[in-house]
Amino acid sequence: MSPAFAISLIHVYYSYSGWNASAYIVSELKKPMHTLPKSLLIGTLSVTILYLFLNYVTPVQNK
């Protein structure tokens, strides 16, 4: 297994951990049917926008 692949698995784990943790806090929310989907959507859109922005500003390096 290459080091780059191992590092990418860590990022996948952090991503899964965030979605998994949101299921645990649902009992603490006042309006879970309204708040949880909204927070998951906003979080997903934020990460997507950041990902696209970083890919836009990062130059491609040819080896």
FENQUILIN-V892716 format. One record per helix or strand of 3 or more residues. SS is the DSSP state (alpha for helix, beta for strand). FROM is the first residue (numbers start at 0). LEN is the number of residues. If there is no record, write none. Layout:
SS	FROM	LEN
SS	FROM	LEN
This chain:
alpha	2	26
alpha	31	26
